[in-house]
Amino acid sequence: MRISIFFFAIFSFLWFSCQNDGNKSEAAGGPVSDMVHNPVSAEFPSDTSQMARLTFEVPEYDFGTVNEGDIVEYNFKFTNTGKVPLTIFKARSSCGCTIPEWPEDPIPPGGAGEIKAKFNTEGKMQNQSKTITVTANTYPNETKVKLSGFVNPTKD
């Protein structure tokens, strides 16, 4: 008898939990579906001309040839060529050997700043290419800069 009641309870739970509550407005064009089907989103804003723009003087820097163990430093200079203040949320590198530093304060339209990059060549040899991805209130929201060059191995 207990088994029958248990199966009846499970069946009832599954039957009623899988039923539509009959609220057609949310399922077909209500407030929830408006959020899901919104054609304007963070990935595709309707008017990108009113956003901040991150324009680098040199987006790719070739540091030439260095010796293993050297620290390569370069400042990627940029200008906010947009119409609103530029806010950099973060900058991350493609490897732990490269450390980016960025300004925390907003950069006004027409203002300038720098992304400082330090690349530690210890344990890195031959051709090297390190990317720094900058995330900001721009469109697209990520911009990349690159350090590249050749690292001579130390002679053991």
Summary of the structure (lengths in Angstrom):
residues: 156
radius of gyration: 26.6
end to end distance: 81.4
largest distance: 82.9
contacts: 394
relative contact order: 0.19
helix: 19%
strand: 44%
